[in-house]
């Protein structure tokens, strides 16, 4: 089991584009280069992207249970850093299969914002493409942050990303701490408070260590299909 500690700003999180990232290490005794496991970096990137969109929808015991709109909205969310304002059915299919597998089921239709119930991407059945307006969101006033402690475990054809979350409600003074996003959203079962003024308005990532035994483990389980890791489930225990 390998361990890493991560500070995530869930609303304004900036994902590292590791899908095509390769580093090389030069051996002191030879000129050979060692390539970092790109598949491992790719699955960690996928976990980050899935986490960003599905944080308020956990757990997901079966990928097939994800609603059609959530699948479409998730695919659209992976394109937010692109300049284009349209994409084809084929592009959407490739995205969904890359994350959820070749057997993923969905229907092409207008993509509706889950927060406003307005169409944010129009589907044209004749052209077999989606068009949408490029918008810039300002998350600087987000009302919560999430600290995350992560482990990951590799198998021959499996990859599990285990994360524990400390959700911080910044609307309160002092800040109120929760062990799940759902508790934060419902304002129930707080596990502590934090006076941000005591640390010059900086939230140290180490604060999660004080609550780690109170935080459930969320496991993102991936399995390999045709050489690519796809999401199988997200379980909270």
Long-range contacts (C-beta under 8 A, 24 or more apart in sequence): 1-151, 1-152, 1-153, 2-151, 2-152, 2-153, 3-150, 3-151, 4-150, 4-151, 4-152, 5-149, 5-150, 5-205, 5-208, 6-148, 6-149, 6-150, 7-147, 7-148, 7-205, 8-51, 8-145, 8-146, 8-147, 8-148, 9-139, 9-142, 9-145, 9-146, 10-51, 10-52, 10-55, 10-144, 10-145, 10-146, 11-139, 11-142, 11-144, 11-145, 12-139, 12-140, 12-142, 13-48, 13-52, 15-45, 15-48, 15-49, 15-52, 16-45, 16-48, 17-45, 18-42, 18-44, 18-45, 19-45, 39-227, 39-228, 39-229, 40-154, 40-159, 42-228, 42-229, 43-159, 43-161, 43-222, 43-229, 44-152, 44-161, 46-98, 46-99, 46-222, 46-229, 46-231, 47-161, 47-220, 47-222, 49-77, 49-78, 49-99, 50-74, 50-99, 50-220, 50-231, 50-234, 51-163, 51-220, 52-77, 53-77, 54-234, 55-146, 55-181, 56-181, 56-182, 56-185, 58-181, 58-182, 58-218, 58-234, 58-236, 59-218, 59-233, 59-234, 59-235, 59-236, 60-233, 60-234, 61-233, 61-234, 61-235, 62-233, 63-100, 63-101, 63-104, 63-231, 63-232, 63-233, 64-105, 66-100, 68-106, 68-107, 68-109, 69-111, 69-112, 69-114, 70-114, 71-96, 71-100, 71-104, 71-106, 72-106, 72-109, 72-111, 72-121, 73-111, 73-112, 73-113, 73-114, 74-99, 76-111, 76-120, 76-121, 76-130, 76-132, 83-134, 85-131, 85-132, 85-133, 85-134, 86-129, 86-130, 86-131, 86-132, 87-129, 87-130, 88-128, 88-129, 88-130, 89-128, 89-129, 89-130, 90-128, 92-130, 97-230, 98-228, 98-230, 99-230, 99-231, 100-230, 100-231, 101-225, 101-230, 101-231, 102-225, 102-226, 142-170, 143-169, 143-170, 143-171, 144-168, 144-169, 144-170, 144-171, 144-184, 145-170, 145-203, 146-181, 147-203, 147-205, 147-207, 147-208, 148-208, 149-208, 149-209, 149-212, 149-215, 157-223, 157-224, 158-221, 158-222, 158-223, 158-224, 159-221, 159-222, 159-223, 159-224, 159-229, 160-219, 160-220, 160-221, 160-222, 161-219, 161-220, 161-222, 162-217, 162-218, 162-219, 162-220, 163-217, 163-218, 163-219, 163-220, 164-208, 164-212, 164-215, 164-216, 164-217, 164-218, 165-215, 165-218, 166-207, 166-208, 166-211, 166-215, 168-194, 168-203, 170-196, 175-203, 177-211, 179-211, 179-214, 179-215, 179-216, 180-216, 180-236
